[in-house]
Amino acid sequence: MRRALHGPWISILLTIILLNGFSQPAWAHAILMESKPAIHSSVKGPEVAIWLRFNVRIDGSRSRLRLLAPDGSQQALPLAKQENPDILQSQASGMKPGAYTLQWQVLASDGHISRGEVAFTVT
Amino acid sequence: MMLKLVDVFGYLSVILRAGTLVFQSLLLGGVLFVLWIARPTSEIADGNFAKVQSSSLRMLRIAAIGLAVVQAFYLYVNSAVLMATAEIGLRDVVGANFFISGSVIFVAATLTAALARPGRKLAAIWLAVLVTVALGASVMTNHAASRMEGRVSLIIVSSLHELATGFWIGGLPFLVLGLFVSGDRPTQWYITKRFSRLALVCVGVIVATGIGMSLSYIGSWGALYGTAYGVMVSAKALMLGALMVLGGVNFLLLRNCSPDAVMPRLRRLVEAEVGIGITIILTAASVTSQPPAVDLVNDKVTAQQAWSRIKPTWPRLGIEALAQSSANTPARDGVQTDSAPKAPPTSVDGTPLSPKNLADIEESELNHHWMGLLVLAMGVLALLARSGKAKWAEYWPLLLIGIAIFIIVRADSEAWPLGPQSFWATCLRPEDLQHRLAALVCIGFAVFELRVRKLKLENHPAALAFPLMCALGGALLLTHSHNLTNIKEELLAELSHVPLGILAVFAGWSRWLEVRLPAKDRAVPAWIWPACFVLIGAGLLNYREM
């Protein structure tokens, strides 16, 4: 069991000397506000429409969607042309029943890179 | 690998954003200072202004070079991460908003560095144009630029906010420099009066635009304490309040005292203003790494959840628990300590904690509480020493050695002296090496502070190292990125850490003032920093993770 000490004195010294401070190892800016399929929902296959709405404007041409299949295989999903700046759309086909994870990574208009996942089941 | 890359990038990007905001503010403040504040007047000899202008332009060049370097690094890092994670080429990155904005800032900063030289009359106009362009490009990489609603008005409000911040906080270092190089009272008085009038306007703009942005980005009182964004904005507001108090003191001094009485005090107060002001800018960089509070629909912490985490509770100081957590026993089911809760411990969402999590949390709390006890003792002794009624309390820096011992003993329960792994086996492991170096620094500070106090070295420049470290540590506590994997737990940790960061900043700058102000003006700051230590200790003693 090893935990860094987080008292201000310790952090003062550690962060200054060795850049080992309180920093959390991730950042985030764009939030997924709504999605189809919804998180932990069930949808009918084999054709599934993907629709993601974010809280900020997204640079669609520099964002990515990836689908993890139940057998562990991965597939990059092509993004449709953006109709609204906060929405990404795609289409997944040939989906067999099982648990899938949609991984998204987006570039917000202000330059922030964010990522997340949507787990859903195809029946 | 992709996920790891974005994770590692997080903190670095906040640092780069912080660098951008600080240098951008210096650019704005510097250009305004050169073009307007230190504008020659017939009342004062030209030679005096020449010195001020020349040194200000030199500092402006340095700030411009700093901004260009930070932007170049930002462009490189952001592009590299995007290319690696989105699997695209440089040609595709070039059209991205951040790349265009960053490139514009880089070019504007580089040209500013080239033009900021004495004796170039036309350059003055170009400097104003260039910093305006840099400001505009910078605003295009903040929250306003990516909003779906009210985008244009938010961009305008953000621009005004950053402009006023730059003019005031970014101008303060130039004022300090101007006061230092001018040397004669009339020039000092002239530039200070002009700056004071400008600062008054800037404070009004900052407060008004800050309220406007808070209404848009925070939206409710609950989000003010229930989201990390709200908490960090509150921290900014609190420090701005402190800055306004210092500015208010300067304002009153300028209007009620003679130049000879004001200047020795004013210079020192402005130095502290610079420090706190830059900390506010660093905190702003941290705010930009978070989604606005209004967007967190389901992840706000309730007042009840916040209170249950911060309400005063007896600290976990049990020697038994200390020994057990040091004995490398991750799971301690059934072990009851004095402070063990009766109900099954849960996370903020009510999820029962696993024995491993519980053991980790208990150990962390134990560490915080012991550290709190030591810091509290330091604060109380420093207060006693200040009262003049307990000479022996002057030896409070010796408690830093106690902290050093605590770090060595408690930092890694697997390693020497309490764990099974020997000193030599762990001496090159980065974490252990860091902890032991930190302990050595603590010991160094103990010896150093004791010498400062006992040998009355307070007028020695080296006496400023300790308050600077304190203030810098607090600033670093407030400059961090946030992840969204466990938003509520992140926020609850924030609720305890942010006040400690603010107190450390106040402690550092009040000690700075105690050292720097004329002897007769030291009474107030001399009480503030020990009181901050006491509060930091109390905060640590009440620290909890469940």
Interface residues (C-beta under 8 A of the other chain):
Chain A: M1 R2 R3 A4 L5 H6 G7 P8 W9 I10 S11 I12 L13 L14 T15 I16 I17 L18 N20 G21 F22 S23 Q24 P25 A26 W27 A28 H29 A30 I31 M33 N55 V56 R57 D59 S61 R62 S63 R64 P85 D86 Q105 L107 A108 S109 D110 G111 H112 I113 S114 R115 G116
Chain B: M2 L3 V6 D7 V8 F9 G10 Y11 S13 V14 N78 V81 L82 T85 A86 E87 I88 D92 V93 G95 A96 N97 F98 S101 G102 M140 T141 N142 H143 A145 S146 R147 M148 S289 Q290 P291 P292 D295 L296 V297 S325 N328 T329 P330 A359 D360 E363 S364 N367 H368 M371 G372 V375 I403 I407 R410 A411 D412 S413 E414 E431 Q434 H435 L437 A438 V441 C442 M469 C470 L472 G473 G474 L476 L477 H480 S481 H482 N483 L484 T485 E490 H497 L500 G501 A504 I536 L540
